[in-house]
Structures are given as structure tokens and as C-alpha cells.
Amino acid sequence: MLTEAGTALIEPARTAVRSLETACADIAAEHELREVGLDIEAMPSQSVEPLTTMIRASSTRCPLGAVNIRTAFTSRDVVDMAHTGATGLGLIAASKPFADKDVLFHAAGEQ
């Protein structure tokens, strides 16, 4: 039988255990995130800028493990690598949106 004091502590104890479990899960997720790497396929000129600025800016918000940058010489090569999953991110230079309905494109800026 719980005393009155013991009964009063049940819910705070459960809350503390749930908070500890959440904290442990958050730490594990952060650890896994830092071990995850990112493969980037980019055309040569974009490998220097804007890619270096993008990596520097994003690494302060979302620390990553290794970032592997490979060079492709045509926009089509970059898109093909992204489309097949051979790379996690493709960066191209284009004067207009690239016509490929199976790949999601985001404008990263202008040079």
C-alpha cells in the first residue's frame, strides 16, 4: 500500500521517466544524425560556389558526418545521379528550370 506521499509522487515519477526516455531518444537521434553523411553531385563551377556556402550554412543548423562531393560535367549527369539515388543531392547551373518531371528542383540562387 502506498502512503499518501507515495501516491502523490506517482505521476511526477512517471513524468520524469518519460522525460528521461525522450531525452535519451533525442541524444540517440542526434548521434545518428552526426554519423550520417551526404553525397552531393555537382557541376564543377557549382562545386566551389554556391556549394561551399550552402554546406557551411547548413552545417551550423544540422551537423553532418562526411560530405562527399563528386563532379559531373553536364546537368543531365547530375539529374541522372539524383534520379537513380546514386547521390543525395544534385546541384546544377541552368538558365531555366530543368525539364524532368521525376526530380524535384529548388532554386538555390543566382550567380
N, C-alpha and C positions, 0 to 999 in steps of 0.2 A: 504494500500500500504506500502510495506516495503521500508525503506530507503536503501541507498547503504550499510551502515554499517550493517543494519539488514540482508540484503541479504548475506553479507559476513559471517555472524555468523550462518547461517542456517546449513551448513554442519558440522562445528565444534560442534554445539549443538547436532546434530544427532549422531555424533561420540561419544560424551560424554555420551549421553543417552544409546547408545549400549554398551559402556564400563561399565557403571553402571549396566546394566542388566546382562552382562556377569559376573561381579564381584559378584553380588547377587546370581546368579546361582552357581558359584564356591563355595561360602560360604555355600549355602544350601547343595550342594553335599558333601562337607567336613563334615558338621554337620551330615548328614545321614550316612556317612561312619563311623564316630566315634560311632554311635549308633548301627551299625551292629555288630553282634557277629559271632563267628566262632565255629562250633562243630568239634572236632577232635577225631577220634577213633584211638588208637594206642596200640600196644603190650606193655606189662609192661616195658621192658628194653628200648624201644624207647621213652617211655613217659618221661624218665629222660634225656637221651641224644641220639639222636641229637635234640629232640623236643624243649627243653628249649632254646638251642642256636638259633634254627630256629625262634622261637617266638620272642626272644629278638632282633634278627637282623631285622626281618620284621616289628616289631612294630615301629622302628625308621623311616622306609620308609612309612609305611601305618598304622596309628594308628587305632586300632580296639576297639570295645566295649569289652564285656565279651568273653573270650576264654574258652570254656568248653572242658575238656579233659576226655574222657571215655576210660576205658581199655577193650580190647578184648584179649582173650588168644590164639587165633590162627590167622594166616594170612587170612584164609578163612572167619572168622568172620569179620575182618576188611574190606575185599573186599566186602563182602555182604552188610555191612552197607553203604559203599560208593556207591555201585551199586544201592541200593534202594533209595538213597537220605537221609537216616537217619543221615548221617554225611556229612559235607562239605569236609573233608579231612581225608584220611586214611593213616596211617604210619605203614609199616610192615618191618620186617627183612627177607631177603631172600638171598640165595647164588646165585640164578639165577632169571631172570625175571619170574614173576608170570603169568601163562597161563590163561588169561581171556581177550577175545577179546573185551568185552564191557566196560572195565575200562582202562583209560589212566594212564600209570605208568611213573614216573620220578625218576631216581636215585637221592637220596638225599645225598649220600656219602657212605663212608665205615667206619666200626668200626674195 
